[in-house]
Amino acid sequence: MRKEMEEFFKAEAFGVVGASTDRSKYGNRVLRCYQEHGLNVIPVNPKEKQVEGKECVSSVSELPAEVTSISIITPPAVTEKVVEEAARKGIKNIWMQPGAESQSAIAYCRDRGINVIGDGSCILIALGFSDH
């Protein structure tokens, strides 16, 4: 596993921005992947109360302090806003899932010393996920 990924997984807790109640969507699969691996995960979605039995927060700024790594599964234009909010919150590690990447969001993270993974790497493959 690459250094950026090792750093990402050192967090006590993780946020999934773009968590979905639709089990066929990546925002749901990524959340379940964290759960499958016994990791403390908090879904972020302003339109949902719960995802996969976990209480939702409506924005990155509402995540508890122990969340220092987030996965982003949003359209690139939304990702750009999410990384700005994450930087203000003090998030140290950001993983943009395939399709969520934005070159300007990646540059924004790097300029602020945030560990960013935005090269097409997928957490479902990195951790291994069985969709059941």
QUITA-V21133 format. One line per field, one symbol per residue. ss: DSSP state (~ for helix, > for strand, _ for the rest). burial: + if it has 16 or more other ideal C-beta (glycine too) atoms within 10 Angstrom, else -. A space follows every 10 residues. Layout:
BEGIN
ss = ???
burial = ???
END
This chain:
BEGIN
ss = __~~~~~~__ __>>>>>___ _____~~~~~ ~~~~~~____ >>>>_____> >__>>_>__~ ~~____>>>> >>___~~~~~ ~~~~~~~~~_ __>>>>____ __~~~~~~~~ ~___>>>___ __~~~~~___ __
burial = ---++-+++- +-++++++++ +----+++++ ++++-+---- +++++--+-- ++-+-++--+ --+---++++ ++++-+-+++ -++-+++-+- +++++++--+ ++--++-++- ---+++++-- ++++-++-+- --
END
